Amino acid sequence: MPKSATWTVAPPSRARDAATYLRVVRPVVLGVTALASIGTWILQPELLRAADGIVVLVGFVVMLATWVLSYRADPLRIAVAVQGLDLALILIVMVYGSTPEQAAQFLLMPIIGLAYFASVRTTVAGTVLATLLVQVASLTLDGWNGEKVLSPIAMLVAICGALVAFITSRGRRAEHLLELDVARDRVALRLARGIRMADDPSEAIHEIARTIGSATGAERAVVVLLEHDDDYVADIAGWQRVSSEPPIELDVTSVDATIRHLVSTGYGALLDERGTQLLMPVDSDEMLVPGNPSIEASMRALLDRLDGETGVVTALPMGSRAVGAIILVAGSGHDWEQEALPLLDTIAPQLAAGLAQVVLVRDQRDALDSLERLDRMRDRLIANVSHELRTPLTSTIGFIETLLRDDLPFEEQDRQTMMEHARDGGMRLLALVEDLLALGSTRPESLDLSPKPQQLSQLVIDALRGIQPHEDRRISLQIDDDPMVTVDRNRMLQVFGNLIVNAMHHGEGDVDVRCHSIEAGALVDVVDHGSGVAMEHVHELFLPFARFSTRSDSTGLGLAICRTIVEAHSGTIEYERIAGGRTRFRVRIPRHSR
């Protein structure tokens, strides 16, 4: 893994300038030099030597070669190599030319070229070499103005070269910092776009993990979402650079309490070869301070889980709380202080704000969906209640009005029959009203329970009392185990009684009731041999007024009441088809209800 991260490996790209230099600037300069040499040769031929013409000719050959190579190779490398060739050509002119002292001054040109196209170190080396060449030439060659121990031209080359190298180093540093800022802004913009396009917080933290992990050169990245409580992990997402490796196994317990508490206070931690250091909050003057042994132990356990040797954990702070945390992991030698901390320090508050906004939008969308669902349920409940009340009420009123008419003679038997029908309609209305009252008072969040220890078998036996099976059917009870459960006796009798009556009225064959215990509590199964409810309607079975029977005495509220009572006891109720063409209601009751 290279130490440079994607957001720091953007060195100044001078390839375009190098290509312009090789294809335009250099041919123009050599062209002007050639014209000047030709003019001098015509007007004052005694001032030129053969070496001058050879140098110009070689320069043209080099210019043509580099011009061709600039289209086939890296222009930047060719431009650096050309500066070395220029040093050699100027040296030839100094040794064999007619005016070595004037030729020496042109050594500043390749030094300036090295400063722009090469590194500062290379520029310094070229300056030192050029200074030594000029000094040696001034002491050994003819044609120099005076015989001084230190040549003024050598001093000029040294001073100008040093100034060029210094200015270049400062410029490169400023350019590097500017590129880092641009790269960070680019990462922040990509993250902002990804978070804005996310439909839910889970998608947003996956995008953060992928982008931050890739941008900082990490081998693995994990993003934790903290909701409701700063110390509560609501969701977690992971990313790894090498997709062929086994995926990271994560859950909300992957981050221990020490790290969660550290992040919730706005701090972070960095673990590398030097040990563990604390990352101070964003508004702190210091960035790193020594950590304590408990944090180091938690960091090492976290890195072991994520298969890393060094790593960093940083909070996503928003105001006085943290909305999440970023965990980055890599091998040994990764420079987190250069590769990750400047980026994280810059964009962490922005990420926190974006993530908080996604969570808020999600909550608002869920609240809106809940309101719409409640609105639909209310409309459906009103429609169903109106329908259920109208039918028996219309029938009862019709029979009563008929009986009150004086113009119709009734035999006693007919009168008795109509009175019975009116009574049945009234009883149906009474049952419906009682079920509606029961449904309204058995919401899990508002149900007032009085749980006490009860023997499971005795509850079921008491529920069976008063239930008369049909003539051709029977009810059997099987008790495999007889655990104690803590429940509200009257409410659970209502549940078991409703399920058994439901199986007797709407099912077929014998009804089998079975009690047995499980590790977490108890199970009660009510099984009949009927065809049951079609699979596409199973999800509606426990909704109010969900009726799939042709019986006229069913209100469709019994199973809804059973579900709310069981859920109020922290239990569950399920419906399924089992082997042998049978259907089963299964009630799961914990040993200790709320």
BAVOGU-553754 format. One record per residue (C-alpha): residue in three letters; x, y, z. Coordinates in steps of 0.02 Angstrom, whole numbers, plus 32768, in hexadecimal, padded with zeros to 4 digits. Layout:
N
ALAXYZ
...
//
This chain:
594
MET800080008000
PRO804D80A67FCD
LYS805C81248055
SER801581B07FEC
ALA7F5A81BD7FEF
THR7EF081E97F59
TRP7ECE82977F98
THR7F8A82BD7FB3
VAL7FD4826C7F17
ALA7FAB82F97EA2
PRO805A83447E7D
PRO806183DC7E0C
SER803F839F7D5E
ARG80B584007CED
ALA80AA83897C5A
ARG804984097BF4
ASP80C884927C17
ALA8157841A7BF2
ALA810883ED7B4C
THR80F484A67B21
TYR81AA84C47B51
LEU81EA84357AE3
ARG817984577A4E
VAL817185167A4B
VAL81E385747AC2
ARG828285117AA4
PRO8274851279E4
VAL825785CF79E8
VAL82ED85EF7A5C
LEU835F858079F3
GLY831E85D37955
VAL834986807998
THR83F4864179D3
ALA841685F87927
LEU83E7869B78D0
ALA845786FC7945
SER84E786847924
ILE84CE86917868
GLY84CA87507871
THR8569875278D9
TRP85BE86DA7860
ILE8591874C77CD
LEU85BE87F0781E
GLN864E87BE7891
PRO8688870F7865
GLU8724872178CF
LEU86B9871E796F
LEU8679866D7950
ARG86CF85C8795E
ALA86A2851F791A
ALA866484EA79C7
ASP85DD856F79C0
GLY85968528791F
ILE85A484777961
VAL854484A779FE
VAL84BA84F9799A
LEU84B084617928
VAL84AA83E979BC
GLY842684577A0D
PHE83BB84497972
VAL83D0838C796E
VAL83A183807A27
MET830E83F57A0B
LEU82CA8388797D
ALA82E482E879E2
THR828D832C7A7D
TRP820283767A10
VAL81DD82C779CC
LEU81F182727A75
SER817982ED7AC8
TYR80EB829A7A67
ARG811F81EA7A97
ALA816181F57B4A
ASP8147825B7BE7
PRO816D83117BB7
LEU8198833C7C6B
ARG822582BC7C76
ILE826682EF7BCC
ALA826683A77C01
VAL82CF837C7C9C
ALA834983177C33
VAL835883A67BB7
GLN8396841A7C41
GLY842783A37C5E
LEU844E83A47BA5
ASP844B84627BA8
LEU84C984637C35
ALA853B83F47BCC
LEU852684607B30
ILE854C85017B8F
LEU85E584AD7BD9
ILE862184837B29
VAL860985397AF5
MET866985707B90
VAL86FC84FE7B69
TYR8706850F7AAC
GLY86A685AE7A85
SER86EB86597A64
THR869786AF7AFA
PRO869586347B8E
GLU866B86B97C0F
GLN85CE86ED7BB1
ALA859C86387B93
ALA85AB86157C4E
GLN851E868E7C72
PHE84A686217C10
LEU84B8859A7C98
LEU842B85F27CF3
MET83B185B87C6C
PRO83BC84FC7C91
ILE83BB85237D4C
ILE831785817D37
GLY82D584F27CCC
LEU830384737D54
ALA82AC84DF7DD6
TYR820A84D97D75
PHE820B84287D30
ALA826F83C97DB5
SER827983C57E72
VAL82CB84447EE4
ARG835383C77F0F
THR837D83B17E57
THR8380846E7E41
VAL83FC84817ED1
ALA846983F87E89
GLY8467844B7DDD
THR849484F37E2D
VAL852884A97E8B
LEU856684507DEE
ALA855484EC7D81
THR85AF85577E04
LEU864184DE7E0C
LEU864C84D67D4E
VAL865085937D3F
GLN86D285A47DC9
VAL874385207D7D
ALA872E856C7CCF
SER8758861A7D0F
LEU87FE85DB7D52
THR8830856C7CC1
LEU87EA85B57C20
ASP881C864B7BBD
GLY87A186D57B94
TRP876B87037C44
ASN876687B77C7D
GLY87EA87C07D05
GLU8838873D7D72
LYS87DA873D7E17
VAL87DF86B07E95
LEU872086A77E98
SER86CF86C97DF1
PRO8642874B7DF5
ILE85E186DF7D79
ALA85F386497DEC
MET85B086B37E7A
LEU852186ED7E0B
VAL84F4863A7DDB
ALA84FB86027E92
ILE849486927ED5
CYS8411868D7E4A
GLY840685D07E55
ALA83ED85D67F11
LEU8366865B7F00
VAL830E85F77E78
ALA831685597EE4
PHE82D285B67F7D
ILE824586097F1D
THR821C85627ECB
SER821585097F74
ARG819F858C7FBA
GLY813485877F1E
ARG812E84CA7F1F
ARG80F984CB7FD5
ALA806E85497FB6
GLU803A84EA7F1B
HIS803684477F7D
LEU7FCA84948006
LEU7F5584DD7F85
GLU7F4584357F30
LEU7F2183E37FD8
ASP7E9784617FF7
VAL7E5084457F49
ALA7E5983887F61
ARG7E018395800A
ASP7D7C84037FBE
ARG7D6883847F32
VAL7D5182F77FB0
ALA7CD883618017
LEU7C75838B7F7B
ARG7C6C82D47F48
LEU7C3382A57FF7
ALA7BB283317FFC
ARG7B6D82F77F55
GLY7B6982417F8E
ILE7B14826B8033
ARG7A9682DD7FDE
MET7A6782517F65
ALA7A5881D07FF1
ASP79A781968019
ASP79CC816080CB
PRO7A58816A814E
SER7A9580B98127
GLU7AB980E98072
ALA7B0C818C80AC
ILE7B8681388123
HIS7BB480B8809D
GLU7BDF81498028
ILE7C46819E80B1
ALA7CA780FD80D5
ARG7CCC80E0801C
THR7D0381937FF6
ILE7D6881B58095
GLY7DBD810B808E
SER7DF081237FDA
ALA7E2781D87FF5
THR7E9881B6808B
GLY7EEE8119804A
ALA7EA080AC80D2
GLU7E8F7FF280BB
ARG7DE87FED8115
ALA7D6C80738149
VAL7CD9806781C0
VAL7C5680ED81E2
VAL7BE880E3827C
LEU7B41813D828B
LEU7B108176833A
GLU7A58819A8357
HIS79E181BF83E6
ASP7A7181B88461
ASP7B2681EA8441
ASP7B5D81418484
TYR7AE380D8841C
VAL7B1B808D8376
ALA7A85808F8301
ASP7ADB80558262
ILE7B88802A8221
ALA7BD4801F8172
GLY7C7A7FDC8134
TRP7CEA7FEC809A
GLN7D8C7F96806A
ARG7E077FBE7FE0
VAL7E287F0B7FA5
SER7D7F7EC47F74
SER7DC47E137F65
GLU7DE77E0B8020
PRO7D617DC48095
PRO7CE37E4E80BC
ILE7CE67EA58163
GLU7C6E7E5781DF
LEU7C1D7EE6823C
ASP7B8A7F0282AE
VAL7B577F898328
THR7BBF7F3583B1
SER7C617F3F834D
VAL7C947FE083A6
ASP7CAB7FCA8461
ALA7C69803E84E8
THR7D0F80998501
ILE7D1C80CE844C
ARG7C6380FB8445
HIS7C73816884DF
LEU7D1381B7849C
VAL7CBF81E483F7
SER7C208221844B
THR7C8682A684A6
GLY7CD082E78402
TYR7D7B82958414
GLY7DD3821683A7
ALA7E6C81A783AF
LEU7F0481808344
LEU7F6680DE8358
ASP800B80C782FC
GLU80BD808D8323
ARG80CD811483A8
GLY803580D78409
THR7F8B81278423
GLN7F6B81E1841B
LEU7EC8823C8438
LEU7E7F82A783AD
MET7E3E834483FD
PRO7D97839283CD
VAL7D9284028334
ASP7D8C84A3839A
SER7E28847483FF
ASP7ECE84CB83E4
GLU7F2E842683EC
MET7F0C8393837A
LEU7F66830283CF
VAL7F8582DB8487
PRO7FBC823784DA
GLY7F3481B584F6
ASN7F178142858A
PRO7F2980838596
SER7E6E805E858F
ILE7E5B80BC84EC
GLU7EF5806784A4
ALA7EAF7FBB84D3
SER7E097FE58480
MET7E62802683E5
ARG7ECD7F8A83D6
ALA7E347F1B83EA
LEU7DDA7F7F8363
LEU7E6F7F7482EB
ASP7E7E7EB98309
ARG7DC77EA682DD
LEU7DE17F0A823D
ASP7E867EB28212
GLY7EF37F4E821C
GLU7F917F868274
THR7F778042827A
GLY7EDA80A88275
VAL7E7C814382A4
VAL7DD0816282F0
THR7D83820E82E1
ALA7CDC82558315
LEU7C5D82AA82A4
PRO7C2C8338831A
MET7B9583A5830C
GLY7B8284238397
SER7B9283CE843F
ARG7B75831D8400
ALA7BBD82A58381
VAL7B4F825F82F7
GLY7BCE81DC82C3
ALA7C8281A482B9
ILE7CFF81758231
ILE7D7880E4824A
LEU7E0B80D181D2
VAL7E83803D81D4
ALA7F2580178177
GLY7FC77FB9818A
SER80637FF381E5
GLY80BC808E81A9
HIS802180EB8170
ASP803781A58194
TRP7F8B81D181D7
GLU7FC18281820C
GLN7FE482AE8157
GLU7F6F823A80FA
ALA7ECD8247815D
LEU7EC882C281EE
PRO7ECB83648188
LEU7E3E8324811A
LEU7DD682E281AC
ASP7DF183808210
THR7DB083E7817D
ILE7D1783858149
ALA7CDD832F81EA
PRO7C6583BC821C
GLN7C1E83C1816B
LEU7C048305816B
ALA7BAF830E8214
ALA7B37839481D7
GLY7B1083348138
LEU7AF582918195
ALA7A8582E68215
GLN7A1E832E8188
VAL7A0A82828138
VAL79D1823A81DF
LEU795782CB81F5
VAL790F82B18146
ARG78FF81F7816A
ASP78A38218820C
GLN7830829681B9
ARG780C821D812C
ASP77E7819281A8
ALA77778205820D
LEU771B8238816F
ASP77068182813C
SER76C4815A81EA
LEU764881E981E1
GLU760E81B18135
ARG75FF80FE8172
LEU759D8136820B
ASP752D819F819C
ARG750A810A812D
MET74EA809C81C4
ARG7473811D820C
ASP74118127816A
ARG740D806B815F
LEU73D780598214
ILE734B80D981FF
ALA730E80848161
ASN73147FD781AF
VAL72C1800E8251
SER7239806881F0
HIS721A7FCD8187
GLU721D7F56821B
LEU71A67FC28281
ARG712F7FE781F3
THR71097F3281C4
PRO70CB7EEF826E
LEU70817F97829C
THR701A7FA081FC
SER6FE27EEC8214
THR6FB17F0882CA
ILE6F537FAA82A5
GLY6EF97F548214
PHE6EBA7EC68281
ILE6E847F3D830C
GLU6E277FB08293
THR6DD17F198248
LEU6D997EDE82F2
LEU6D567F8B831B
ARG6CE17F918286
ASP6C297F7D82B0
ASP6BEF7F568201
LEU6C4B7EB081F8
PRO6C087E198256
PHE6C927DAC829F
GLU6C887CFF82DF
GLU6CDF7CE28383
GLN6D647C768331
ASP6D8D7CFC82B0
ARG6D947D818336
GLN6E087D14839D
THR6E7A7CF88307
MET6E887DB282DF
MET6EAA7DD98396
GLU6F367D5A8395
HIS6F7F7DA882F7
ALA6F777E548346
ARG6FCB7E1083E2
ASP70557DBE8378
GLY70747E648320
GLY70807EBD83C6
MET70F77E39840A
ARG71627E4C836E
LEU71667F088389
LEU71967EED843E
ALA72237E77840E
LEU72647EF2838D
VAL72637F838409
GLU72BA7F19848D
ASP73407EE6840F
LEU735A7F9A83DB
LEU736D7FCE8490
ALA73E57F3E84AE
LEU744A7F6D8414
GLY74578022844D
SER748F7FF284FC
THR750F7F6F84C9
ARG758F7FD6846F
PRO763A7F9384A4
GLU767B803E84D9
SER75E380688544
LEU75A97FBF8584
ASP75A67FB88641
LEU75E37F0A8672
SER75EB7EB48719
PRO76667E2786F8
LYS76797D9E8778
PRO76CB7CF28773
GLN76557C758724
GLN765F7BBC86FA
LEU76507BB0863D
SER75E77B12863C
GLN756A7B5A86B8
LEU75547BF4864B
VAL752A7B8A85B3
ILE74B67B178617
ASP74587BAD865C
ALA74497BF485AD
LEU73FC7B508571
ARG73727B5785F3
GLY72CE7B9185A8
ILE73037B6C84F4
GLN728F7AE884AD
PRO72D47A8B8415
HIS725F7A618386
GLU720C79B88386
ASP728279698307
ARG732179BC8346
ARG738979B783E4
ILE740F7A1D843C
SER74AC79C48479
LEU752F7A0A84F1
GLN75E479D184F2
ILE765A7A128578
ASP771179EC854F
ASP77577A6285D1
ASP77037ACD8652
PRO776D7B6A866D
MET77427BFD86DA
VAL77217C9F867D
THR77057D4E86C1
VAL766B7D918668
ASP75C67DEA8685
ARG75517D5786A2
ASN74AF7DA2865E
ARG75027DE785C2
MET75577D428597
LEU74B67CE285B6
GLN74677D578536
VAL74F27D2E84B9
PHE74EA7C7184CD
GLY742C7C7284CE
ASN74237CDA842E
LEU749F7C6A83D3
ILE74467BC98403
VAL739A7C0F83D6
ASN73E27C518332
ALA74257BA38308
MET737D7B548336
HIS73157BD082D1
HIS73827BE98237
GLY73E87B49822D
GLU73C17A94820E
GLY73E079F18268
ASP741E79E08319
VAL74767A6E8373
ASP751C7A4283C5
VAL75627AB2844E
ARG76177A948481
CYS767F7AE4850B
HIS773C7AD78513
SER77CE7B3D8551
ILE78647B8A84FA
GLU79027BDA853E
ALA78BC7C8A8539
GLY780B7C628571
ALA77767BF8853A
LEU77167BCA849C
VAL765D7BA88489
ASP76247B5D83E2
VAL75707B5983A8
VAL75617AE58311
ASP74CC7AB882A4
HIS74B87A578202
GLY74677ADF819A
SER74A17B2380F4
GLY74D67BC48149
VAL74F27C6F80FE
ALA75417C878052
MET75FA7CB5805E
GLU75E07D5D8009
HIS756B7D908098
VAL75D37D52812B
HIS76217DFE8147
GLU75717E46815F
LEU75357DC081D8
PHE75567E238277
LEU75147EC98237
PRO746D7F0C8279
PHE73D67ED38213
ALA74407E5881B0
ARG73BF7DD0818A
PHE73D77D3C8118
SER73427CD78153
THR728E7CD38116
ARG72497CCE81C7
SER71D87D6281EC
ASP71FD7D6382A7
SER72B57D908292
THR72EA7E4482B0
GLY739D7E2D8274
LEU73E37E788315
GLY740E7DDF837C
LEU74BA7DBB8333
ALA74EA7E748337
ILE74BF7E7683F1
CYS75277DD8840C
ARG75BE7E2483B7
THR75BA7EC6841B
ILE75AB7E6784C0
VAL763B7DF18495
GLU76AA7E7F845A
ALA76837EDE84FA
HIS76D07E488554
SER776C7E5884E4
GLY77397DBA848A
THR770D7D8C83D7
ILE767E7D34837F
GLU76937CDD82D6
TYR76277C848258
GLU766B7BFD81E5
ARG76407B628185
ILE76907AC181C0
ALA769B7A0E8183
GLY75FF79A5816D
GLY75927A308126
ARG75857A8781CE
THR75947B3B8206
ARG75DE7B7A82A7
PHE75D87C148314
ARG76757C1D8380
VAL767F7C8F8418
ARG772D7CAF845C
ILE77307CF2850E
PRO77D07D298568
ARG77E87CEC8619
HIS77E67D9D865B
SER77777E1E8606
ARG77807ED88621
//
